[in-house]
Amino acid sequence: MIGNLQKKCAPEVALSKPALKVVVELEEGAEKGAFWEALGVGSNPKEAKTLYHSLATVRGAIKNTPRLFHLTSVSGEFEAVEVVNPTRNYEKDCPVPFPVLQSDLYIPGQPALFLVDNDTEVYLWQGWTPAEKEGNEKAGSNKGRFVQERICAMKTTINYCKAKNPERPAPSYIVFAGMEPLQFTNIFPFWEEQPEVKEIQEQEGRDKEHMLPVDKLLHQLTETRYSFDRLLERPLPEGVDPQKLEVFLLEDEFEDVLAMSREDFNELPAWKQNNVKRDAGLF
């Protein structure tokens, strides 16, 4: 490898062909200040290492090909469809380090859901919700559908990790578009920041460190109940379907607010349920 670097100098190095080239091999952690200065990131190693996610603490060699799955119910049935790059090699001893691109995540209609398997950890990437157009009557129902898609995606991610390694499932995390951490973006060959998407996420109250374990967020979405007053506030809590606020109402407040038990309410036809919720101010 070193010999090839000396004989064939890549144009990006900006050295003339007859120039004397000395190649020095360095282990991560042993770089000198001159090394970082040459890369234009300053001479402080600690500051320079904030620009990338280090694998120095990962035990064993990295011999895996990352996998990408699009999780969607557009067809009417929730499914996971693998996004396969034509450069992928299926031989076990020949991993492909960068088989997927950022565009694979950002081009589909948003909000989208993708499972990214990097072997040592699994990520559930969640897209952003574009600004709603005035008079869009489908916005509420679309939000409700996406809540259910998210729950299905989280369950799928957890089951995927268990099926892949029943004895020691890989940890799984939620990653939000525009807020991707370094350990996620390093799975891709190149990555461009998305300021507009980041701004949308910040308006939703998220930040760069917002990377929760999938099982923890799933518990929040499926188990949490809220007071009547909290369900009247905006924005709504994470995962609350604005079309089904009564589902998230505290058990001891349900009968007081809707003047009937949850069981009786569930037996009503949809149009009567809507009238009851409207009269209670929960619509």
C-alpha positions, 0 to 999 in steps of 0.5 A: 500500500505504501509503495503504491502511494509513493509511485502513484500520487493522487491529484488531490495531494497536489504534488508534482510527479517528480516530487519526493514522497515520504509516506509515514504510517500513524496509529490513531491517537499518535498524531502530532500537531503538524498532522492536524494542521495539514488537514486544516483543523488546528493543532489541538488533537482534542478539538480535531477529534470532535469532527469525526467519530473515533472507532479506536475504542471498538474491539475487533476489526470492523468487517460488515456491510451497513444495511438500509431498510425503508419502513413504510405503509404506503402500500397499505401494509407496513413493510421493510424494503431493503435499499440495495446499492449496486456496488454491494458485495454479498461475499462475507469476506468482502465488506463494502464500507459505504454502500448507502448514501445520504440521498437515500434518506432525504429524497423519499417523501417526508416524513420517512422512516429508515432502519440503518444497521451498522452491525455494532448498533442499529439506528431508526432514522426519522425524517421531518414534517414539511410545513403544512399548506393552509387548508390541508384537511389531510394534515391531521390524518397524515399525522395520525398515520405517521404516529402508527408508522413510527410505533410499527417502525420501533417494534420492527427495529427492536425485533430486528435486533433480537432476531439478528442476535438473540443473546446480545441484541445490538443497541438501537437508537432514534436519529432525527433528520438534520440532527444526525450525530457523528457516529451515524453520519460516518456510516456514509461516504459524505454528508452535507448539513441540512440547515432548513431541516435542522431548523424544523427539528429545533422548532419541535424542541429537538437538539443534536443530542436527541438520540434516545434508545428505541425501546425507551421512546416506544414506551413513551409513545405507547404507555403514557397518558396525559391530563385533560389540560395538557392535551389542550396545549400545543404542541402536543406531547411526542407521539400524541395523535391529534385526532384521537386525544381521548386515547391519551387521556388519564384514566381517572379523568376520562369519565369526568371529561366525556361523561361516560366510561371508556368502555361505553365511549368505545362502543359508540359509532365514530360520528357519535364519538366525534360529537361527544369529544366536540362537546367536551372540547377534546376535538 
